[in-house]
């Protein structure tokens, strides 16, 4: 099972921009994620074609189960 932390933001153009991080730590809290998102916004760490990220939209941890059906030799 693979886990991904997906943080979504609104940019200056009003569009949603998502940043995904693989394998978030198991003990990650909502407060830690919100603090990281605030830092991304205040420091302008990322920008998008629609401008700077200006607001938090949401954050989710997504669990994905992958079942291999075919693997070439």
PDB file of N, CA, C, O and CB in Angstrom:
ATOM      1  N   UNK A   1       0.846  -1.168   0.000  1.00  0.00           N
ATOM      2  CA  UNK A   1       0.000   0.000   0.000  1.00  0.00           C
ATOM      3  C   UNK A   1       0.901   1.244   0.000  1.00  0.00           C
ATOM      4  O   UNK A   1       1.827   1.350   0.804  1.00  0.00           O
ATOM      5  CB  UNK A   1      -0.968  -0.009   1.226  1.00  0.00           C
ATOM      6  N   UNK A   2       0.622   2.161  -0.892  1.00  0.00           N
ATOM      7  CA  UNK A   2       1.382   3.404  -0.989  1.00  0.00           C
ATOM      8  C   UNK A   2       0.544   4.546  -0.430  1.00  0.00           C
ATOM      9  O   UNK A   2      -0.666   4.614  -0.647  1.00  0.00           O
ATOM     10  CB  UNK A   2       1.797   3.692  -2.457  1.00  0.00           C
ATOM     11  N   UNK A   3       1.211   5.439   0.292  1.00  0.00           N
ATOM     12  CA  UNK A   3       0.525   6.613   0.827  1.00  0.00           C
ATOM     13  C   UNK A   3       1.143   7.865   0.234  1.00  0.00           C
ATOM     14  O   UNK A   3       2.350   7.938   0.006  1.00  0.00           O
ATOM     15  CB  UNK A   3       0.598   6.646   2.374  1.00  0.00           C
ATOM     16  N   UNK A   4       0.289   8.850  -0.011  1.00  0.00           N
ATOM     17  CA  UNK A   4       0.717  10.137  -0.552  1.00  0.00           C
ATOM     18  C   UNK A   4      -0.005  11.233   0.222  1.00  0.00           C
ATOM     19  O   UNK A   4      -1.210  11.151   0.459  1.00  0.00           O
ATOM     20  CB  UNK A   4       0.424  10.241  -2.092  1.00  0.00           C
ATOM     21  N   UNK A   5       0.747  12.256   0.610  1.00  0.00           N
ATOM     22  CA  UNK A   5       0.142  13.452   1.192  1.00  0.00           C
ATOM     23  C   UNK A   5      -0.093  14.425   0.052  1.00  0.00           C
ATOM     24  O   UNK A   5       0.850  14.827  -0.629  1.00  0.00           O
ATOM     25  CB  UNK A   5       1.050  14.086   2.319  1.00  0.00           C
ATOM     26  N   UNK A   6      -1.352  14.810  -0.163  1.00  0.00           N
ATOM     27  CA  UNK A   6      -1.674  15.779  -1.210  1.00  0.00           C
ATOM     28  C   UNK A   6      -2.192  17.053  -0.557  1.00  0.00           C
ATOM     29  O   UNK A   6      -3.223  17.057   0.115  1.00  0.00           O
ATOM     30  CB  UNK A   6      -2.723  15.203  -2.212  1.00  0.00           C
ATOM     31  N   UNK A   7      -1.445  18.135  -0.774  1.00  0.00           N
ATOM     32  CA  UNK A   7      -1.824  19.448  -0.256  1.00  0.00           C
ATOM     33  C   UNK A   7      -2.305  20.285  -1.429  1.00  0.00           C
ATOM     34  O   UNK A   7      -1.613  20.398  -2.441  1.00  0.00           O
ATOM     35  CB  UNK A   7      -0.627  20.146   0.489  1.00  0.00           C
ATOM     36  N   UNK A   8      -3.480  20.866  -1.299  1.00  0.00           N
ATOM     37  CA  UNK A   8      -4.055  21.675  -2.374  1.00  0.00           C
ATOM     38  C   UNK A   8      -4.157  23.128  -1.929  1.00  0.00           C
ATOM     39  O   UNK A   8      -4.502  23.434  -0.787  1.00  0.00           O
ATOM     40  CB  UNK A   8      -5.448  21.134  -2.787  1.00  0.00           C
ATOM     41  N   UNK A   9      -3.845  24.010  -2.876  1.00  0.00           N
ATOM     42  CA  UNK A   9      -3.823  25.448  -2.634  1.00  0.00           C
ATOM     43  C   UNK A   9      -4.618  26.149  -3.719  1.00  0.00           C
ATOM     44  O   UNK A   9      -4.876  25.577  -4.778  1.00  0.00           O
ATOM     45  CB  UNK A   9      -2.373  25.984  -2.583  1.00  0.00           C
ATOM     46  N   UNK A  10      -5.004  27.386  -3.456  1.00  0.00           N
ATOM     47  CA  UNK A  10      -5.555  28.271  -4.482  1.00  0.00           C
ATOM     48  C   UNK A  10      -4.450  29.242  -4.876  1.00  0.00           C
ATOM     49  O   UNK A  10      -3.709  29.734  -4.024  1.00  0.00           O
ATOM     50  CB  UNK A  10      -6.844  29.035  -3.970  1.00  0.00           C
ATOM     51  N   UNK A  11      -4.346  29.518  -6.197  1.00  0.00           N
ATOM     52  CA  UNK A  11      -3.361  30.495  -6.650  1.00  0.00           C
ATOM     53  C   UNK A  11      -4.035  31.834  -6.913  1.00  0.00           C
ATOM     54  O   UNK A  11      -5.245  31.974  -6.735  1.00  0.00           O
ATOM     55  CB  UNK A  11      -2.640  29.997  -7.918  1.00  0.00           C
ATOM     56  N   UNK A  12      -3.247  32.817  -7.338  1.00  0.00           N
ATOM     57  CA  UNK A  12      -3.775  34.163  -7.569  1.00  0.00           C
ATOM     58  C   UNK A  12      -4.868  34.185  -8.628  1.00  0.00           C
ATOM     59  O   UNK A  12      -5.738  35.056  -8.608  1.00  0.00           O
ATOM     60  CB  UNK A  12      -2.655  35.094  -7.977  1.00  0.00           C
ATOM     61  N   UNK A  13      -4.828  33.231  -9.550  1.00  0.00           N
ATOM     62  CA  UNK A  13      -5.842  33.152 -10.591  1.00  0.00           C
ATOM     63  C   UNK A  13      -7.106  32.435 -10.157  1.00  0.00           C
ATOM     64  O   UNK A  13      -8.053  32.330 -10.936  1.00  0.00           O
ATOM     65  CB  UNK A  13      -5.280  32.472 -11.782  1.00  0.00           C
ATOM     66  N   UNK A  14      -7.139  31.934  -8.911  1.00  0.00           N
ATOM     67  CA  UNK A  14      -8.312  31.238  -8.404  1.00  0.00           C
ATOM     68  C   UNK A  14      -8.341  29.757  -8.723  1.00  0.00           C
ATOM     69  O   UNK A  14      -9.316  29.074  -8.411  1.00  0.00           O
ATOM     70  CB  UNK A  14      -9.531  31.870  -8.944  1.00  0.00           C
ATOM     71  N   UNK A  15      -7.278  29.250  -9.344  1.00  0.00           N
ATOM     72  CA  UNK A  15      -7.211  27.830  -9.687  1.00  0.00           C
ATOM     73  C   UNK A  15      -6.639  27.016  -8.531  1.00  0.00           C
ATOM     74  O   UNK A  15      -5.940  27.547  -7.668  1.00  0.00           O
ATOM     75  CB  UNK A  15      -6.362  27.623 -10.949  1.00  0.00           C
ATOM     76  N   UNK A  16      -6.943  25.723  -8.527  1.00  0.00           N
ATOM     77  CA  UNK A  16      -6.407  24.819  -7.519  1.00  0.00           C
ATOM     78  C   UNK A  16      -5.095  24.234  -8.011  1.00  0.00           C
ATOM     79  O   UNK A  16      -4.987  23.790  -9.154  1.00  0.00           O
ATOM     80  CB  UNK A  16      -7.414  23.697  -7.189  1.00  0.00           C
ATOM     81  N   UNK A  17      -4.098  24.241  -7.130  1.00  0.00           N
ATOM     82  CA  UNK A  17      -2.777  23.680  -7.415  1.00  0.00           C
ATOM     83  C   UNK A  17      -2.489  22.662  -6.320  1.00  0.00           C
ATOM     84  O   UNK A  17      -2.635  22.969  -5.137  1.00  0.00           O
ATOM     85  CB  UNK A  17      -1.656  24.802  -7.480  1.00  0.00           C
ATOM     86  N   UNK A  18      -2.075  21.441  -6.707  1.00  0.00           N
ATOM     87  CA  UNK A  18      -1.800  20.394  -5.720  1.00  0.00           C
ATOM     88  C   UNK A  18      -0.327  20.024  -5.718  1.00  0.00           C
ATOM     89  O   UNK A  18       0.327  19.979  -6.760  1.00  0.00           O
ATOM     90  CB  UNK A  18      -2.652  19.153  -6.000  1.00  0.00           C
ATOM     91  N   UNK A  19       0.174  19.761  -4.525  1.00  0.00           N
ATOM     92  CA  UNK A  19       1.540  19.284  -4.329  1.00  0.00           C
ATOM     93  C   UNK A  19       1.425  17.952  -3.614  1.00  0.00           C
ATOM     94  O   UNK A  19       0.760  17.855  -2.583  1.00  0.00           O
ATOM     95  CB  UNK A  19       2.425  20.316  -3.511  1.00  0.00           C
ATOM     96  N   UNK A  20       2.073  16.912  -4.159  1.00  0.00           N
ATOM     97  CA  UNK A  20       1.998  15.577  -3.570  1.00  0.00           C
ATOM     98  C   UNK A  20       3.364  15.143  -3.061  1.00  0.00           C
ATOM     99  O   UNK A  20       4.380  15.337  -3.728  1.00  0.00           O
ATOM    100  CB  UNK A  20       1.463  14.562  -4.591  1.00  0.00           C
ATOM    101  N   UNK A  21       3.373  14.557  -1.877  1.00  0.00           N
ATOM    102  CA  UNK A  21       4.597  14.045  -1.273  1.00  0.00           C
ATOM    103  C   UNK A  21       4.399  12.574  -0.947  1.00  0.00           C
ATOM    104  O   UNK A  21       3.431  12.200  -0.285  1.00  0.00           O
ATOM    105  CB  UNK A  21       4.978  14.852   0.003  1.00  0.00           C
ATOM    106  N   UNK A  22       5.323  11.740  -1.416  1.00  0.00           N
ATOM    107  CA  UNK A  22       5.250  10.305  -1.170  1.00  0.00           C
ATOM    108  C   UNK A  22       5.634   9.967   0.267  1.00  0.00           C
ATOM    109  O   UNK A  22       6.436  10.664   0.888  1.00  0.00           O
ATOM    110  CB  UNK A  22       6.156   9.556  -2.143  1.00  0.00           C
ATOM    111  N   UNK A  23       5.066   8.916   0.771  1.00  0.00           N
ATOM    112  CA  UNK A  23       5.401   8.295   2.054  1.00  0.00           C
ATOM    113  C   UNK A  23       5.442   9.276   3.228  1.00  0.00           C
ATOM    114  O   UNK A  23       6.487   9.422   3.862  1.00  0.00           O
ATOM    115  CB  UNK A  23       6.727   7.611   1.942  1.00  0.00           C
ATOM    116  N   UNK A  24       4.334   9.946   3.529  1.00  0.00           N
ATOM    117  CA  UNK A  24       4.330  10.828   4.702  1.00  0.00           C
ATOM    118  C   UNK A  24       4.493  10.001   5.978  1.00  0.00           C
ATOM    119  O   UNK A  24       4.076   8.845   6.038  1.00  0.00           O
ATOM    120  CB  UNK A  24       3.019  11.660   4.760  1.00  0.00           C
ATOM    121  N   UNK A  25       5.104  10.609   6.995  1.00  0.00           N
ATOM    122  CA  UNK A  25       5.317   9.857   8.235  1.00  0.00           C
ATOM    123  C   UNK A  25       3.974   9.507   8.878  1.00  0.00           C
ATOM    124  O   UNK A  25       3.002  10.254   8.766  1.00  0.00           O
ATOM    125  CB  UNK A  25       6.192  10.669   9.224  1.00  0.00           C
ATOM    126  N   UNK A  26       3.944   8.374   9.540  1.00  0.00           N
ATOM    127  CA  UNK A  26       2.707   7.855  10.133  1.00  0.00           C
ATOM    128  C   UNK A  26       2.152   8.766  11.223  1.00  0.00           C
ATOM    129  O   UNK A  26       0.943   8.794  11.454  1.00  0.00           O
ATOM    130  CB  UNK A  26       2.948   6.474  10.705  1.00  0.00           C
ATOM    131  N   UNK A  27       3.024   9.505  11.888  1.00  0.00           N
ATOM    132  CA  UNK A  27       2.594  10.329  13.020  1.00  0.00           C
ATOM    133  C   UNK A  27       2.268  11.768  12.615  1.00  0.00           C
ATOM    134  O   UNK A  27       2.094  12.625  13.481  1.00  0.00           O
ATOM    135  CB  UNK A  27       3.670  10.336  14.084  1.00  0.00           C
ATOM    136  N   UNK A  28       2.183  12.039  11.329  1.00  0.00           N
ATOM    137  CA  UNK A  28       1.903  13.383  10.828  1.00  0.00           C
ATOM    138  C   UNK A  28       0.548  13.874  11.338  1.00  0.00           C
ATOM    139  O   UNK A  28      -0.444  13.146  11.284  1.00  0.00           O
ATOM    140  CB  UNK A  28       1.934  13.402   9.288  1.00  0.00           C
ATOM    141  N   UNK A  29       0.515  15.108  11.830  1.00  0.00           N
ATOM    142  CA  UNK A  29      -0.733  15.666  12.357  1.00  0.00           C
ATOM    143  C   UNK A  29      -1.272  16.744  11.423  1.00  0.00           C
ATOM    144  O   UNK A  29      -0.549  17.283  10.586  1.00  0.00           O
ATOM    145  CB  UNK A  29      -0.516  16.245  13.771  1.00  0.00           C
ATOM    146  N   UNK A  30      -2.538  17.038  11.584  1.00  0.00           N
ATOM    147  CA  UNK A  30      -3.162  18.099  10.793  1.00  0.00           C
ATOM    148  C   UNK A  30      -2.483  19.437  11.065  1.00  0.00           C
ATOM    149  O   UNK A  30      -2.309  20.241  10.149  1.00  0.00           O
ATOM    150  CB  UNK A  30      -4.669  18.191  11.104  1.00  0.00           C
ATOM    151  N   UNK A  31      -2.100  19.681  12.311  1.00  0.00           N
ATOM    152  CA  UNK A  31      -1.441  20.942  12.663  1.00  0.00           C
ATOM    153  C   UNK A  31      -0.098  21.078  11.947  1.00  0.00           C
ATOM    154  O   UNK A  31       0.255  22.168  11.498  1.00  0.00           O
ATOM    155  CB  UNK A  31      -1.238  21.036  14.186  1.00  0.00           C
ATOM    156  N   UNK A  32       0.648  19.985  11.837  1.00  0.00           N
ATOM    157  CA  UNK A  32       1.939  20.018  11.133  1.00  0.00           C
ATOM    158  C   UNK A  32       1.745  20.307   9.649  1.00  0.00           C
ATOM    159  O   UNK A  32       2.500  21.076   9.054  1.00  0.00           O
ATOM    160  CB  UNK A  32       2.686  18.683  11.313  1.00  0.00           C
ATOM    161  N   UNK A  33       0.743  19.696   9.066  1.00  0.00           N
ATOM    162  CA  UNK A  33       0.472  19.913   7.646  1.00  0.00           C
ATOM    163  C   UNK A  33       0.034  21.357   7.407  1.00  0.00           C
ATOM    164  O   UNK A  33       0.498  22.001   6.465  1.00  0.00           O
ATOM    165  CB  UNK A  33      -0.610  18.931   7.142  1.00  0.00           C
ATOM    166  N   UNK A  34      -0.854  21.861   8.254  1.00  0.00           N
ATOM    167  CA  UNK A  34      -1.305  23.248   8.098  1.00  0.00           C
ATOM    168  C   UNK A  34      -0.146  24.227   8.245  1.00  0.00           C
ATOM    169  O   UNK A  34      -0.071  25.212   7.511  1.00  0.00           O
ATOM    170  CB  UNK A  34      -2.396  23.574   9.123  1.00  0.00           C
ATOM    171  N   UNK A  35       0.757  23.964   9.186  1.00  0.00           N
ATOM    172  CA  UNK A  35       1.919  24.835   9.378  1.00  0.00           C
ATOM    173  C   UNK A  35       2.820  24.805   8.146  1.00  0.00           C
ATOM    174  O   UNK A  35       3.331  25.843   7.725  1.00  0.00           O
ATOM    175  CB  UNK A  35       2.714  24.412  10.630  1.00  0.00           C
ATOM    176  N   UNK A  36       3.015  23.627   7.571  1.00  0.00           N
ATOM    177  CA  UNK A  36       3.828  23.508   6.357  1.00  0.00           C
ATOM    178  C   UNK A  36       3.169  24.241   5.193  1.00  0.00           C
ATOM    179  O   UNK A  36       3.846  24.908   4.410  1.00  0.00           O
ATOM    180  CB  UNK A  36       4.049  22.027   5.996  1.00  0.00           C
ATOM    181  N   UNK A  37       1.857  24.116   5.080  1.00  0.00           N
ATOM    182  CA  UNK A  37       1.140  24.807   4.006  1.00  0.00           C
ATOM    183  C   UNK A  37       1.241  26.322   4.171  1.00  0.00           C
ATOM    184  O   UNK A  37       1.416  27.047   3.191  1.00  0.00           O
ATOM    185  CB  UNK A  37      -0.336  24.375   3.981  1.00  0.00           C
ATOM    186  N   UNK A  38       1.130  26.799   5.414  1.00  0.00           N
ATOM    187  CA  UNK A  38       1.275  28.236   5.676  1.00  0.00           C
ATOM    188  C   UNK A  38       2.664  28.717   5.270  1.00  0.00           C
ATOM    189  O   UNK A  38       2.807  29.803   4.709  1.00  0.00           O
ATOM    190  CB  UNK A  38       1.021  28.545   7.166  1.00  0.00           C
ATOM    191  N   UNK A  39       3.687  27.910   5.553  1.00  0.00           N
ATOM    192  CA  UNK A  39       5.058  28.261   5.193  1.00  0.00           C
ATOM    193  C   UNK A  39       5.227  28.334   3.677  1.00  0.00           C
ATOM    194  O   UNK A  39       5.867  29.251   3.163  1.00  0.00           O
ATOM    195  CB  UNK A  39       6.039  27.245   5.784  1.00  0.00           C
ATOM    196  N   UNK A  40       4.655  27.367   2.967  1.00  0.00           N
ATOM    197  CA  UNK A  40       4.711  27.369   1.499  1.00  0.00           C
ATOM    198  C   UNK A  40       4.112  28.666   0.954  1.00  0.00           C
ATOM    199  O   UNK A  40       4.654  29.256   0.020  1.00  0.00           O
ATOM    200  CB  UNK A  40       3.958  26.140   0.917  1.00  0.00           C
ATOM    201  N   UNK A  41       3.009  29.105   1.530  1.00  0.00           N
ATOM    202  CA  UNK A  41       2.342  30.327   1.062  1.00  0.00           C
ATOM    203  C   UNK A  41       3.150  31.577   1.423  1.00  0.00           C
ATOM    204  O   UNK A  41       3.397  32.420   0.560  1.00  0.00           O
ATOM    205  CB  UNK A  41       0.928  30.425   1.663  1.00  0.00           C
ATOM    206  N   UNK A  42       3.560  31.703   2.677  1.00  0.00           N
ATOM    207  CA  UNK A  42       4.220  32.938   3.117  1.00  0.00           C
ATOM    208  C   UNK A  42       5.601  33.119   2.508  1.00  0.00           C
ATOM    209  O   UNK A  42       6.026  34.250   2.275  1.00  0.00           O
ATOM    210  CB  UNK A  42       4.332  32.954   4.622  1.00  0.00           C
ATOM    211  N   UNK A  43       6.311  32.025   2.246  1.00  0.00           N
ATOM    212  CA  UNK A  43       7.661  32.111   1.677  1.00  0.00           C
ATOM    213  C   UNK A  43       7.659  32.035   0.149  1.00  0.00           C
ATOM    214  O   UNK A  43       8.719  32.092  -0.474  1.00  0.00           O
ATOM    215  CB  UNK A  43       8.531  30.997   2.239  1.00  0.00           C
ATOM    216  N   UNK A  44       6.473  31.906  -0.460  1.00  0.00           N
ATOM    217  CA  UNK A  44       6.371  31.754  -1.924  1.00  0.00           C
ATOM    218  C   UNK A  44       7.320  30.673  -2.433  1.00  0.00           C
ATOM    219  O   UNK A  44       8.059  30.884  -3.395  1.00  0.00           O
ATOM    220  CB  UNK A  44       6.677  33.092  -2.628  1.00  0.00           C
ATOM    221  N   UNK A  45       7.291  29.518  -1.780  1.00  0.00           N
ATOM    222  CA  UNK A  45       8.184  28.414  -2.129  1.00  0.00           C
ATOM    223  C   UNK A  45       7.870  27.876  -3.514  1.00  0.00           C
ATOM    224  O   UNK A  45       8.782  27.504  -4.252  1.00  0.00           O
ATOM    225  CB  UNK A  45       8.080  27.291  -1.096  1.00  0.00           C
ATOM    226  N   UNK A  46       6.602  27.830  -3.877  1.00  0.00           N
ATOM    227  CA  UNK A  46       6.188  27.365  -5.200  1.00  0.00           C
ATOM    228  C   UNK A  46       5.353  28.446  -5.869  1.00  0.00           C
ATOM    229  O   UNK A  46       4.685  29.237  -5.203  1.00  0.00           O
ATOM    230  CB  UNK A  46       5.389  26.034  -5.103  1.00  0.00           C
ATOM    231  N   UNK A  47       5.402  28.466  -7.181  1.00  0.00           N
ATOM    232  CA  UNK A  47       4.523  29.332  -7.953  1.00  0.00           C
ATOM    233  C   UNK A  47       3.882  28.472  -9.030  1.00  0.00           C
ATOM    234  O   UNK A  47       4.303  27.336  -9.252  1.00  0.00           O
ATOM    235  CB  UNK A  47       5.302  30.552  -8.573  1.00  0.00           C
ATOM    236  N   UNK A  48       2.893  28.992  -9.683  1.00  0.00           N
ATOM    237  CA  UNK A  48       2.215  28.237 -10.740  1.00  0.00           C
ATOM    238  C   UNK A  48       1.976  29.154 -11.923  1.00  0.00           C
ATOM    239  O   UNK A  48       2.239  30.355 -11.853  1.00  0.00           O
ATOM    240  CB  UNK A  48       0.873  27.632 -10.233  1.00  0.00           C
ATOM    241  N   UNK A  49       1.483  28.592 -12.996  1.00  0.00           N
ATOM    242  CA  UNK A  49       1.193  29.413 -14.178  1.00  0.00           C
ATOM    243  C   UNK A  49       0.111  30.446 -13.882  1.00  0.00           C
ATOM    244  O   UNK A  49      -0.007  31.442 -14.596  1.00  0.00           O
ATOM    245  CB  UNK A  49       0.760  28.524 -15.354  1.00  0.00           C
ATOM    246  N   UNK A  50      -0.674  30.219 -12.839  1.00  0.00           N
ATOM    247  CA  UNK A  50      -1.718  31.158 -12.438  1.00  0.00           C
ATOM    248  C   UNK A  50      -1.271  32.110 -11.341  1.00  0.00           C
ATOM    249  O   UNK A  50      -2.090  32.820 -10.757  1.00  0.00           O
ATOM    250  CB  UNK A  50      -2.930  30.405 -11.980  1.00  0.00           C
ATOM    251  N   UNK A  51       0.033  32.127 -11.059  1.00  0.00           N
ATOM    252  CA  UNK A  51       0.567  33.032 -10.042  1.00  0.00           C
ATOM    253  C   UNK A  51       0.935  32.319  -8.758  1.00  0.00           C
ATOM    254  O   UNK A  51       0.926  31.090  -8.682  1.00  0.00           O
ATOM    255  CB  UNK A  51      -0.429  34.113  -9.742  1.00  0.00           C
ATOM    256  N   UNK A  52       1.257  33.105  -7.760  1.00  0.00           N
ATOM    257  CA  UNK A  52       1.663  32.566  -6.461  1.00  0.00           C
ATOM    258  C   UNK A  52       0.506  31.844  -5.773  1.00  0.00           C
ATOM    259  O   UNK A  52      -0.665  32.103  -6.050  1.00  0.00           O
ATOM    260  CB  UNK A  52       2.190  33.689  -5.562  1.00  0.00           C
ATOM    261  N   UNK A  53       0.866  30.934  -4.870  1.00  0.00           N
ATOM    262  CA  UNK A  53      -0.134  30.257  -4.053  1.00  0.00           C
ATOM    263  C   UNK A  53      -0.548  31.222  -2.947  1.00  0.00           C
ATOM    264  O   UNK A  53       0.306  31.786  -2.262  1.00  0.00           O
ATOM    265  CB  UNK A  53       0.416  28.903  -3.460  1.00  0.00           C
ATOM    266  N   UNK A  54      -1.846  31.412  -2.772  1.00  0.00           N
ATOM    267  CA  UNK A  54      -2.321  32.447  -1.850  1.00  0.00           C
ATOM    268  C   UNK A  54      -3.224  31.926  -0.730  1.00  0.00           C
ATOM    269  O   UNK A  54      -3.461  32.641   0.243  1.00  0.00           O
ATOM    270  CB  UNK A  54      -3.059  33.490  -2.621  1.00  0.00           C
ATOM    271  N   UNK A  55      -3.730  30.696  -0.846  1.00  0.00           N
ATOM    272  CA  UNK A  55      -4.631  30.173   0.189  1.00  0.00           C
ATOM    273  C   UNK A  55      -4.586  28.653   0.216  1.00  0.00           C
ATOM    274  O   UNK A  55      -4.334  28.006  -0.801  1.00  0.00           O
ATOM    275  CB  UNK A  55      -6.076  30.655  -0.048  1.00  0.00           C
ATOM    276  N   UNK A  56      -4.836  28.090   1.410  1.00  0.00           N
ATOM    277  CA  UNK A  56      -4.941  26.640   1.552  1.00  0.00           C
ATOM    278  C   UNK A  56      -6.323  26.211   1.079  1.00  0.00           C
ATOM    279  O   UNK A  56      -7.319  26.885   1.340  1.00  0.00           O
ATOM    280  CB  UNK A  56      -4.690  26.192   3.030  1.00  0.00           C
ATOM    281  N   UNK A  57      -6.370  25.089   0.384  1.00  0.00           N
ATOM    282  CA  UNK A  57      -7.650  24.542  -0.047  1.00  0.00           C
ATOM    283  C   UNK A  57      -7.992  23.312   0.794  1.00  0.00           C
ATOM    284  O   UNK A  57      -9.018  23.284   1.473  1.00  0.00           O
ATOM    285  CB  UNK A  57      -7.615  24.184  -1.556  1.00  0.00           C
ATOM    286  N   UNK A  58      -7.126  22.292   0.745  1.00  0.00           N
ATOM    287  CA  UNK A  58      -7.296  21.117   1.599  1.00  0.00           C
ATOM    288  C   UNK A  58      -6.019  20.292   1.613  1.00  0.00           C
ATOM    289  O   UNK A  58      -5.084  20.556   0.856  1.00  0.00           O
ATOM    290  CB  UNK A  58      -8.485  20.259   1.121  1.00  0.00           C
ATOM    291  N   UNK A  59      -5.993  19.299   2.478  1.00  0.00           N
ATOM    292  CA  UNK A  59      -4.871  18.367   2.567  1.00  0.00           C
ATOM    293  C   UNK A  59      -5.436  16.992   2.876  1.00  0.00           C
ATOM    294  O   UNK A  59      -6.334  16.842   3.704  1.00  0.00           O
ATOM    295  CB  UNK A  59      -3.832  18.813   3.658  1.00  0.00           C
ATOM    296  N   UNK A  60      -4.890  15.985   2.190  1.00  0.00           N
ATOM    297  CA  UNK A  60      -5.387  14.620   2.356  1.00  0.00           C
ATOM    298  C   UNK A  60      -4.226  13.645   2.302  1.00  0.00           C
ATOM    299  O   UNK A  60      -3.243  13.863   1.594  1.00  0.00           O
ATOM    300  CB  UNK A  60      -6.434  14.275   1.273  1.00  0.00           C
ATOM    301  N   UNK A  61      -4.354  12.565   3.062  1.00  0.00           N
ATOM    302  CA  UNK A  61      -3.453  11.431   2.885  1.00  0.00           C
ATOM    303  C   UNK A  61      -4.234  10.402   2.098  1.00  0.00           C
ATOM    304  O   UNK A  61      -5.315   9.974   2.504  1.00  0.00           O
ATOM    305  CB  UNK A  61      -2.933  10.849   4.267  1.00  0.00           C
ATOM    306  N   UNK A  62      -3.676  10.010   0.968  1.00  0.00           N
ATOM    307  CA  UNK A  62      -4.343   9.086   0.058  1.00  0.00           C
ATOM    308  C   UNK A  62      -3.632   7.740   0.125  1.00  0.00           C
ATOM    309  O   UNK A  62      -2.424   7.660  -0.099  1.00  0.00           O
ATOM    310  CB  UNK A  62      -4.355   9.640  -1.402  1.00  0.00           C
ATOM    311  N   UNK A  63      -4.385   6.674   0.437  1.00  0.00           N
ATOM    312  CA  UNK A  63      -3.865   5.303   0.443  1.00  0.00           C
ATOM    313  C   UNK A  63      -4.187   4.657  -0.889  1.00  0.00           C
ATOM    314  O   UNK A  63      -5.331   4.690  -1.344  1.00  0.00           O
ATOM    315  CB  UNK A  63      -4.463   4.470   1.620  1.00  0.00           C
ATOM    316  N   UNK A  64      -3.184   4.074  -1.511  1.00  0.00           N
ATOM    317  CA  UNK A  64      -3.386   3.407  -2.791  1.00  0.00           C
ATOM    318  C   UNK A  64      -2.875   1.978  -2.696  1.00  0.00           C
ATOM    319  O   UNK A  64      -1.745   1.745  -2.265  1.00  0.00           O
ATOM    320  CB  UNK A  64      -2.674   4.171  -3.937  1.00  0.00           C
ATOM    321  N   UNK A  65      -3.692   1.035  -3.090  1.00  0.00           N
ATOM    322  CA  UNK A  65      -3.272  -0.354  -3.167  1.00  0.00           C
ATOM    323  C   UNK A  65      -3.048  -0.700  -4.627  1.00  0.00           C
ATOM    324  O   UNK A  65      -3.930  -0.510  -5.463  1.00  0.00           O
ATOM    325  CB  UNK A  65      -4.320  -1.303  -2.519  1.00  0.00           C
ATOM    326  N   UNK A  66      -1.858  -1.212  -4.928  1.00  0.00           N
ATOM    327  CA  UNK A  66      -1.510  -1.576  -6.298  1.00  0.00           C
ATOM    328  C   UNK A  66      -1.434  -3.092  -6.388  1.00  0.00           C
ATOM    329  O   UNK A  66      -0.754  -3.733  -5.587  1.00  0.00           O
ATOM    330  CB  UNK A  66      -0.163  -0.921  -6.737  1.00  0.00           C
ATOM    331  N   UNK A  67      -2.126  -3.661  -7.357  1.00  0.00           N
ATOM    332  CA  UNK A  67      -2.076  -5.092  -7.606  1.00  0.00           C
ATOM    333  C   UNK A  67      -1.490  -5.316  -8.989  1.00  0.00           C
ATOM    334  O   UNK A  67      -2.093  -4.939  -9.993  1.00  0.00           O
ATOM    335  CB  UNK A  67      -3.485  -5.738  -7.483  1.00  0.00           C
ATOM    336  N   UNK A  68      -0.305  -5.935  -9.041  1.00  0.00           N
ATOM    337  CA  UNK A  68       0.322  -6.230 -10.326  1.00  0.00           C
ATOM    338  C   UNK A  68      -0.410  -7.387 -10.992  1.00  0.00           C
ATOM    339  O   UNK A  68      -0.583  -8.451 -10.399  1.00  0.00           O
ATOM    340  CB  UNK A  68       1.825  -6.564 -10.147  1.00  0.00           C
ATOM    341  N   UNK A  69      -0.830  -7.169 -12.214  1.00  0.00           N
ATOM    342  CA  UNK A  69      -1.498  -8.218 -12.972  1.00  0.00           C
ATOM    343  C   UNK A  69      -0.579  -8.810 -14.027  1.00  0.00           C
ATOM    344  O   UNK A  69      -0.760  -9.952 -14.450  1.00  0.00           O
ATOM    345  CB  UNK A  69      -2.758  -7.678 -13.625  1.00  0.00           C
ATOM    346  N   UNK A  70       0.396  -8.038 -14.445  1.00  0.00           N
ATOM    347  CA  UNK A  70       1.326  -8.525 -15.456  1.00  0.00           C
ATOM    348  C   UNK A  70       2.661  -7.831 -15.265  1.00  0.00           C
ATOM    349  O   UNK A  70       2.719  -6.606 -15.163  1.00  0.00           O
ATOM    350  CB  UNK A  70       0.777  -8.286 -16.889  1.00  0.00           C
ATOM    351  N   UNK A  71       3.724  -8.603 -15.217  1.00  0.00           N
ATOM    352  CA  UNK A  71       5.076  -8.066 -15.150  1.00  0.00           C
ATOM    353  C   UNK A  71       5.900  -8.778 -16.210  1.00  0.00           C
ATOM    354  O   UNK A  71       6.087  -9.993 -16.140  1.00  0.00           O
ATOM    355  CB  UNK A  71       5.702  -8.244 -13.720  1.00  0.00           C
ATOM    356  N   UNK A  72       6.401  -8.025 -17.202  1.00  0.00           N
ATOM    357  CA  UNK A  72       7.191  -8.676 -18.253  1.00  0.00           C
ATOM    358  C   UNK A  72       8.486  -9.250 -17.691  1.00  0.00           C
ATOM    359  O   UNK A  72       9.080  -8.699 -16.765  1.00  0.00           O
ATOM    360  CB  UNK A  72       7.505  -7.683 -19.380  1.00  0.00           C
ATOM    361  N   UNK A  73       8.906 -10.361 -18.267  1.00  0.00           N
ATOM    362  CA  UNK A  73      10.127 -11.039 -17.799  1.00  0.00           C
ATOM    363  C   UNK A  73      11.371 -10.328 -18.251  1.00  0.00           C
ATOM    364  O   UNK A  73      12.479 -10.766 -17.944  1.00  0.00           O
ATOM    365  CB  UNK A  73      10.164 -12.471 -18.286  1.00  0.00           C
TER     366      UNK A  73
END
